[in-house]
Amino acid sequence: MADFSALNRVTPLLRDTGIRMFLLHLRAGEEMREHKVKGPITVHCLKGSVLFRTATDEVELTAGSLLTLPAEIPHSLIARPDTLVLVTVFE
């Protein structure tokens, strides 16, 4: 996926019992304010880079990196360049 600039902010990929997957497209400098999710998640950076923050940590995700986060942990994201991440929520 060389050019993902035409994507919506959220592109649903899968919703089934116990799992939800979607692409999250953030433009350079765009922030997803602090929020939390009921289930554990994985965040896989596909393109670009994003600053991922919790109350106790922050990590720069770059293309190819993956992180996991337990359920109910407040977190936020800030895209550096245009960024595409694959988010999986286990419900």
C-alpha positions as CSV (number, residue, x, y, z in Angstrom):
1,M,0.0,0.0,0.0
2,A,2.2,2.8,-1.3
3,D,-0.3,5.6,-1.2
4,F,-2.8,5.5,1.6
5,S,-3.6,9.2,1.7
6,A,-7.1,8.6,0.3
7,L,-8.1,6.3,3.1
8,N,-10.7,7.4,5.7
9,R,-9.4,7.8,9.3
10,V,-10.8,4.3,10.2
11,T,-11.2,1.5,7.7
12,P,-12.9,-1.6,9.3
13,L,-11.4,-4.9,8.2
14,L,-13.0,-7.5,10.5
15,R,-15.6,-7.7,13.2
16,D,-16.4,-11.2,14.6
17,T,-17.0,-12.7,18.0
18,G,-14.2,-11.7,20.3
19,I,-12.2,-9.7,17.7
20,R,-12.2,-6.4,15.8
21,M,-9.5,-5.2,13.3
22,F,-9.2,-1.9,11.6
23,L,-6.8,0.3,9.8
24,L,-6.2,3.7,11.5
25,H,-4.9,6.4,9.2
26,L,-3.5,9.5,10.9
27,R,-2.2,12.5,9.0
28,A,1.1,14.1,10.0
29,G,0.7,15.8,13.4
30,E,-2.8,14.4,13.9
31,E,-3.6,13.3,17.5
32,M,-6.0,10.7,18.7
33,R,-6.8,12.0,22.2
34,E,-6.6,9.8,25.3
35,H,-9.1,7.0,25.3
36,K,-9.4,3.3,26.5
37,V,-10.7,0.1,25.1
38,K,-12.6,-2.7,27.0
39,G,-10.3,-5.4,25.7
40,P,-6.6,-5.9,25.2
41,I,-5.2,-4.5,21.9
42,T,-2.3,-4.8,19.5
43,V,-1.1,-1.8,17.5
44,H,1.1,-2.6,14.4
45,C,2.6,0.3,12.6
46,L,2.5,-0.4,8.9
47,K,3.7,3.0,7.5
48,G,5.1,6.2,9.0
49,S,5.6,6.6,12.8
50,V,3.4,7.4,15.7
51,L,4.1,8.4,19.3
52,F,2.0,6.1,21.6
53,R,1.5,7.3,25.1
54,T,0.1,5.9,28.4
55,A,0.2,7.5,31.8
56,T,3.4,5.7,32.6
57,D,5.2,5.2,29.3
58,E,5.6,6.5,25.8
59,V,7.0,4.7,22.8
60,E,7.7,5.7,19.2
61,L,6.3,3.1,16.9
62,T,7.9,2.9,13.4
63,A,7.0,0.9,10.4
64,G,7.1,-2.8,11.3
65,S,6.9,-2.3,15.1
66,L,4.1,-3.8,17.2
67,L,3.0,-3.3,20.7
68,T,0.4,-4.8,23.0
69,L,-1.7,-3.1,25.6
70,P,-3.9,-4.6,28.3
71,A,-7.6,-3.8,28.6
72,E,-8.8,-0.5,30.0
73,I,-5.4,1.3,29.8
74,P,-5.9,5.0,28.8
75,H,-3.7,5.9,25.8
76,S,-3.2,8.4,23.1
77,L,-1.4,8.6,19.7
78,I,0.3,11.4,17.7
79,A,1.3,10.8,14.1
80,R,4.7,12.1,13.0
81,P,4.4,11.8,9.2
82,D,1.3,10.4,7.7
83,T,0.9,7.1,9.5
84,L,-1.0,3.8,9.0
85,V,-1.5,1.4,11.8
86,L,-3.4,-1.9,12.1
87,V,-5.3,-2.1,15.4
88,T,-6.7,-5.4,16.7
89,V,-9.1,-5.3,19.7
90,F,-9.8,-8.5,21.5
91,E,-13.3,-8.3,23.0
